[in-house]
C-alpha cells in the first residue's frame, strides 16, 4: 500500500513537470529519481511500528544496506539536471531523469494520449484545490 502511494505521488510529480514544461518554454523542468538512498528516513521506524518496524529496519538497512546509494551518489541526478549544459536543451524539459539520463514515463495499460489527459486533469485539479493558477508561466 505504501509503495503504491509512493509510486502514485512520483507519477503525479512527473506529470506536473511535464505540464509545467508545456506551459513554459523559458524555464526548464525536470522530475528526478535519486534511486534508493541510505538516509535517516527510517530512523524512528521501531518507535512507530514496534518490534516489526525494528526488524524491518534491520533487514532493509543492515542486510540490504549495501544496495543503497550514499547521499552524495543519490544527489548526482539532481545536480546533473541543475547544472549540466545538456539539460539546457528545451526538448529535455519536462522529462523524468534517473541515473543522469532521461527516462520514459509509462503507465500500465495507458496510451501517451491517455497519459496527457491524466496530466492535464491533474493540473486542473491542483489549480482547483490550491485556488491558484499558473496558466502562463512565461509572462
Secondary structure, DSSP 8 states (H G I E B T S, - for coil): -HHHHHHHHHHHHHHHHHHHHHH-SSS--EEEE--SB--STTTTHHHHHHHHHHHHHIIIIIISGGGSB-HHHHTHHHHHHHH-GGGG-GGGTTEEEETTEEE----TT--HHHHHHHHHHHHHHHHHHHT---S-TT-
